């Protein structure tokens, strides 16, 4: 798999399987083994491995399920090749616990946009805010080039690119605030729209920016994508089908993960029918 990154597999996918390898190695050591034939991986092995993940690692319930799903892909392939006769996951039911994804409300977004910052933090802030108004992930913002910004059928500027993670088409009309950020950095870094900053560096800066802005939330770059889906689009009555297309999702179900309806929006909607 490592030899086929990034042509066939993404670095994130490789990372998931390296995590599985680490946990399996530790689990086998826990059971006083060095290895196990794949044909001997049965229901009991899976149950014990799941218990090990929950009791002896930092995995949450959902984290353990993610590890097990990677293992299931391997056992499924092994069965296809005839290395295994039975499906060890046939009686295993994955039950993920729901959790709330964070996002910035309009007041918090405005605080980050307007606070005075030194140059390094300002660049990180601009990357983050640009993502809040476009929905692009870190890697897609990092790989944005001049030829991705084009005039659309309506005569306005659009981002036309493909998501690095899924290779799916992603067409996004530029909002004024995102457009201003592009003009701010236009031509400064050759064909790149923004100066190269690692995801780790940006997230470290965002932590500092959030503290300076008085925002008591864990602000990471991916929070911008959630903010675009909720505060910027869905809560301004943009249909979820449109949001899904801009986010580059292939299924509406994926977009619904981001679909947080703010209390203020619920109140406004219900006010229209209050006298019923």
N, C-alpha and C positions, 0 to 999 in steps of 0.2 A: 504494500500500500504506500509506504514511504517513497518508493521509487516512482510512484505515479501521482505525486503531488507537484503541481496543482492541476495537471492535465486531466486526471480522472477523479481524484479525490481532493477535497479542500483540506487545508491545515487543521480546521476545526474537527473534521471527521477523523483524521489521523489522531488528534489529541484524545478523542473519545475512546478509541481503541487502545491507545497507550495507557489511559486511565484504567480500562478494563484489565489489561495485562498486569498492571501494578496490583490491583485488588485481587486478581486471581492468584498471582504469585504469593501474596501475603496469606491468602486463605488456605492454599495448599500447605504452606509452611505451618499455619495454625493447626492443620489436621495431620501434621507430621508426614507430609508427602513432598516429593520434589516435582512430580508430574502425574498426569492421569491420561489414560487413553480416552479419546473423544467418545468412543463407543460406550464407555462406562459412565458417562455423564448422564445421570438419570434424574427423576423427579426429586429424590431425596437430596442429591447434590445441589440442585437449584435452591431448594428450601433452606438448606444449611448455609449456602452462600449468601442468600438474601438476609438471613439472620445475622451472619457475620458482618455484612455491610452496615446493618442498622446498629449493631452493638459495639463494633470495634473500629469503625471509621467515622469520618465526619459527615457521611452521607445522610441526608434527610430521606424521608419516604420517597419523594419524587426523584431525588438523586440516585437512590438505590435502583429505582425502576429504570432510569436512564442507562445505568450500567448493565442491568439485566437484559434490556432491549438490545444492546450491542452484542451480548453473548448469544441471544436468541437468533440474531442474524447469522452468526457463525454456525450454530447447530442446524439451522435451516439449510444452509449451504452444504453442510456435512451430510445431511440426509439426502440432498439432491445428488451428491457424489457417491452415495452408498456406504459412507463411513459409519453411519448410524441407522439403526432399524426403527427406532421409536423417537417420538418427539418428547423431550423431557419437559417441555413447557405446556404440554397439552392440558394439564389441570391447573396451570398457574394463571391467575387473573390479576392483571395490573390495575390497581385502584389509586390513581393520583389524587392527592389532596389539592383542592382549589386554593389558589393564593392570589392576592391582589397585586397587580403590577403597578408600580409607581409612575407618576407623571407630574409635571408642573402645571399648576393652574395659571391663569392669565396674570394674576398679580405677581406670582413668583417669577414667571418668564420676563415680565417687564423689569423687575428688580435686576435680573442678570443682564438684561439688554442695556440698561442705563447706568450701571455702576461704573465709576472711573477705575481703570486698571492699568498696571504697567504693561509694556508691550508684549511680553511673553504670555501673560495671562489673557491679554486682550485677543491675541490670535486664537488661543484655545476657546475663549468665549465665542468668538465669531464662528468658528467651526461648529460649535455646539448649537448656537442660535440658527445657523444656516440649516442644520439638520432638523431643528424644531419646525422650520417652515417649508421643508422639502420631504421629510420622512426618510432621507437617505441614511444608511448605516455608516459606521466609521469607515469601513473599507471602501465603500462606494463614494464617500466624500473624498477620501484620500486619493482615489484613482480618477477623480473628475478632471477632465481636460477641456481645453477650449472648444474642441469640435463637438463636445456633448451639449453645448449651449447653442440652440438653433431657434430661428423664427418659425413659429407654428402656423397652421392654416389661418389663425385669427390675427396674425401679424404681431403677436406677442412672443416673448422669449419663453422657451420650454427647455427642460432638461430631457434629453433623450439618450438613455443608456441602458445597460443590462446589469442586474444585480449580480455581484460577484458570487454570492452564496448559492444562488439557484440558477443563474444564467437566464433568468426570466426578463422579458422586456419591461422597461420602466419609463413611462412618459409622464412628466410632471410639469404643469404650468408654473412658472416662477411667480411667487407672490412678491409684492413690492419690497418687503423687508429682506427677503433672500436676494433679490436683484441688487439692492443697495450694497450688500456684502460682496457680491461678485464684482461690482464696479470699484469697490474700495481696493481690491487686490488685483484688478485687471492688469495683466502684463508684468507683474512683479516677479513671477517665478517661471519665466519662459512659457511652456505650454500648460504647466500645472495651474490650476485655479488657486490652490492654497499651498503654503509652505508645508513641507513634510514634518509632521509631528507624530510620534508613536502613540498608539492607543493608550499605553500605560502612562505616558507623559501627560497626555490630554486629561485622563481621568484623575491624575494627581493634581493637576491645575484646577480641574472642576471642583474637586473637594475644597480647595482653598477659596475658589470663587464663591461657592455656596456659603461658606462660613462668613466671608466678607459681606455677602448679600443678606445675611440673617435668615438663611433657608435651612431649616432643620430636617433635611431629607438627604438620603444617600444619592447624590447626583453623579451619575456616570453618563458616558456618551450615549449609551443605548436608551437612556431616559428620554432623550430628544425624540427618538422615533415614536415612543409611547405618547409623548406630548403632541406631536404632529397628529397622531391618530385620534386623540381625545380633544384636547383644548383647542387646537387649531382647526380641525376639520369636522369630526362627528358632532361636536357641541356647537358648531355653526351650521348645522343642518345639511352638511355635505353627505349624500347617500353613502351607505357603507360599501356598495358596489364600486363607487368611484374611488373611495379611499383604498379599497382592496387593490384596485388596478394601479394606483399611484405607488402603493407600498410594494408592488411586484409580487403579490400573493397569488397563488394558483387556486386557492379555495377561500370562500367567504369565512369558513370556520376558523381559519388562521387569523383573519382580520378581527374576528370577534374577541380574540384574546385581548386586543388593545382597546376594545370598545367600552370605555368607561364613560358613563353618563353622569355629569356633575349634578350635585343636588340643586344648584341654581337652575340648571336647564330643566330638570324634572319639575321644579316649581313653576317655571315660566310656561311649560307645556300644559300643566294641569290647570293653570289659571284661566286658560281659554275655555275650559269646560266647567268652571267652578259652579256656575249657576244651573247646571243640569239637574 
